[in-house]
Amino acid sequence: MNPEPESLPASHWGVDWGDHGLWSWQGHSCHWRRIGDPAHPPLVLIHGFGAGSGHWRHNAGAFAAAGWQVYAMDLLGFGESSQPWLRLDNRLWARQLAAFLDEVVHGPAVLVGHSLGGLVALTCAVHFPDRVRAVAAVPLPDPALLMTRVGGLGGSPRQAPWRRRLKRLIVNLLCRSLPLEVIVPLLVHSPLLDLGLQSAYHNPIMGDRELRRVISRPARRPGAVRALRAMSIAMPLRPHHATAPALLTRINQPLLLIWGRQDGLVPLEVALQCRRWRPQTPLVVLDQAGHCPHDERPPLFNQTLLEWLQSLPHRSPEALEWHSFRGRVPGTA
């Protein structure tokens, strides 16, 4: 099912940017949006944890104006997509994204993912390489990046079955016992939400009603707690091959990392660890930006990404050539 998106009376700028549509995948409703000339090469934006496609409010229009047809999709459990009780982890979201590329975009695309969306984009590129032409992760979070030693590129030692069963039991008990039905509404309807949002930004964002709306609306939906609990169980129980260290050693497409220098949620140390797993990966560090550099410093972010996109052979999908991109690394201008 691939309905044409419906144009909204709202401006293409702001959280309601673009034309919106619903697409059915495995019986679940998936919200998506699009802006730009259909004749231009496709660029797909994937939001991060707790957000939705509206979080690209300051970026999508700029990319469309630069010659891209820009898509964005709400991952299952987030935004305006269904909030089911499924094994919500980066493997499932990668399958959702690959199907979106097949059935809605109708071809391979460049993927740009914020935070969790970067991990999803990386997963999709590894498992569905013919659908993905390049990946930009802004940034790339995964606790495994700090817990796994570099060197065992084939994967970490396989845990004994009893250890895996014990871990599964502990994770299920902890996540099912958390009173999320109380915690989530408390966060959404109190100043705690603003404090949580501020932790993801370097500069003050108090009073940004659009940003609060992007985060709070999905959290108020009836299935929000169910989806959050499902994700809290599934993500810690992923096998090693589904974690960022293993994925970084397998991706063959061009990869760019963009980090906010003042990111307090996924610190710059994680970026440096990513480059230990994949040394040739360009890393651009944006000053005066926290965990959401695309939303906090959009002109600089947009310019950085567009420079990298210009280095890609996006006008000829058959080309395999990779043009060099000199990303700024920590300590450089």
C-alpha positions, 0 to 999 in steps of 0.5 A: 500500500503506497498512498500519495501523501496529502498536502497540509494547509500548514507551511512546509517549514516548522514541525508540520513540514512537507506533505504527509501520508500513511503507509501500512507495513505488516498491519501497522500504520506508519506516518511519513512525509515528503518535500522536494522535486520528485525528479531529485535524488532521495534523501531519507531522514530518520528521527531519534528516540522520543521524537518524530519526523517533525524534529527535522523542522529546520533541515528538510526544506534546506535539503529540498532547496539544495536539490534533494527529494526529502522523505522522513518516516516515523519509526514504529512506536514513535511520532504518529506511527503505530505503537505496538507491542513488538520486539522494538529494536534497530533490527525491526526498524531497519526492516521497516525502513528497507520496506519504506525504501522499496514501497514508498521511495521506490529506490535506494537513498541516502540515509540521515539518522539522528541518534537512535535513527543513526543506529537504524540507518547503519543497521539498514545499510548493513542488512539491506545494502542495495537499498542504501547509498550512504549513511550520516549518523548524527550522532551514533549511540550504542552502549556497546561502543564503550563496552566492547573491546576493539580487536575482536572484529568477528564479534564478542565471545558467545555467552553461555546459554545460562548467562543469556537466559539469566540476562533475559530474565533480569531485563524482563523483570526490571522492565516489566516492573517499572511503573511506566504508566505513572512515570510517562504521564508525570514527565509529559505533564510536568516541567520535568519534560522541559528539563529532560529536553534541555539535557539534550541541548547545549543552548537554552530551549525553554519556551520552544513550544514546537519542540515540546510538541514534537516530544509530548504528543506521541508520549500522550498516545495510549500505546506510548507506554506499551511501546516504550516497555517493548523497546526497553526489553528488546534493545538490551537483549540484542545479539552482538551482531546487531550492535554498533561495533559489529555493524561498523565493521560490516558497512561498505557504503560511505559513512559520515559521523556528525557530533555536537561537541557539548553532547552530554548524552552521547559524549564525544568519546563515543565518536572516537570509539566509532573511529577505532572500529572504522578508522576511515570514517570522517567525523565532523564536530560542531561547536556550541551544540549538544545531542541535537546539532541538526536542531540546535545549529541548523545552518551549520549542520545543513551546510556540513551535510550538504558539503558531504552530500556533494561529495557523493556520486548521487547523480549516478546511482550505478557509480561506485566511486567515493569522492573524498570528504574532509570532515573536521575532527576534534581540535580542528577549526 
